[in-house]
Amino acid sequence: MTEEAAGGDRAARVAETVMRALPRWFGLEEPPLAYVEAARRLPTLIAVEGAVDVGFLTVEQRTASATEIVAMGILPDRHRRGIDAGWSSRLRIARPRPA
């Protein structure tokens, strides 16, 4: 299941926990700290299994038609389970097309 979080402390905690569990991808200290702060201030989706937060996806709306994925990750023991399968559809923002 994916929950939306508008950023904040929970999103930052999930991002930090996941990134620290993925040292091969997030081995340096400075970039992960920047991603934690991004999760705190930007829209973040949180993947939840049972009562456990297992992944995150932080995005930033760059223009009216472009959203950038800032950071994402899933705990290693939850990889290859399709947890992120619905994330792209959750990111689509309905906007009227120009005439």
Helices and strands as residue ranges (DSSP letters): E 2-5, H 9-21, H 30-41, E 44-49, E 52-63, E 66-74, G 76-78, H 87-91
